[in-house]
């Protein structure tokens, strides 16, 4: 049981560190993503939601 606790600690720490890194990267990418969506033509989003046939 002690070995499980010892191995769980670094695993949790690595997951927290990775999550923090991803959140930081997303904050920096957000303005770029907004600019990309603004530059796309409106027709790029037409037909995204298709009706389900047979229901």
C-alpha positions as CSV (number, residue, x, y, z in Angstrom):
1,X,0.0,0.0,0.0
2,X,2.9,2.4,0.7
3,X,4.3,1.8,-2.7
4,X,0.9,2.7,-4.3
5,X,0.9,6.0,-2.3
6,X,4.5,6.7,-3.4
7,X,3.7,6.2,-7.0
8,X,0.4,8.0,-6.9
9,X,2.0,11.2,-5.6
10,X,4.3,11.9,-8.6
11,X,1.5,10.8,-11.0
12,X,-0.9,13.3,-9.5
13,X,1.7,16.0,-9.5
14,X,2.5,15.4,-13.2
15,X,-1.2,15.5,-14.0
16,X,-1.6,18.9,-12.2
17,X,1.5,20.3,-13.9
18,X,0.2,19.1,-17.4
19,X,-3.2,20.6,-16.7
20,X,-1.7,23.9,-15.7
21,X,0.5,23.9,-18.8
22,X,-2.5,23.2,-21.1
23,X,-4.6,26.0,-19.4
24,X,-1.7,28.5,-19.9
25,X,-1.3,27.5,-23.6
26,X,-5.1,27.9,-24.1
27,X,-5.1,31.4,-22.7
28,X,-2.4,32.5,-25.2
29,X,-4.2,30.8,-28.1
30,X,-7.6,32.3,-27.5
31,X,-7.1,35.6,-29.3
32,X,-5.6,33.8,-32.3
33,X,-8.6,31.4,-32.4
34,X,-11.0,34.3,-32.4
35,X,-9.2,36.0,-35.2
36,X,-9.3,32.8,-37.3
37,X,-13.1,32.4,-36.8
38,X,-13.7,36.1,-37.7
39,X,-11.7,35.7,-40.9
40,X,-13.7,32.6,-42.1
41,X,-16.5,33.4,-44.5
42,X,-20.0,33.0,-43.1
43,X,-20.7,30.2,-45.6
44,X,-18.1,28.1,-43.8
45,X,-20.6,27.5,-41.0
46,X,-23.7,26.8,-43.1
47,X,-24.9,23.3,-43.1
48,X,-23.1,22.3,-39.9
49,X,-26.3,21.1,-38.2
50,X,-28.0,18.6,-40.6
51,X,-31.4,17.3,-39.9
52,X,-31.6,13.6,-38.8
53,X,-33.5,11.7,-41.4
54,X,-35.9,8.9,-40.3
55,X,-36.9,10.4,-37.0
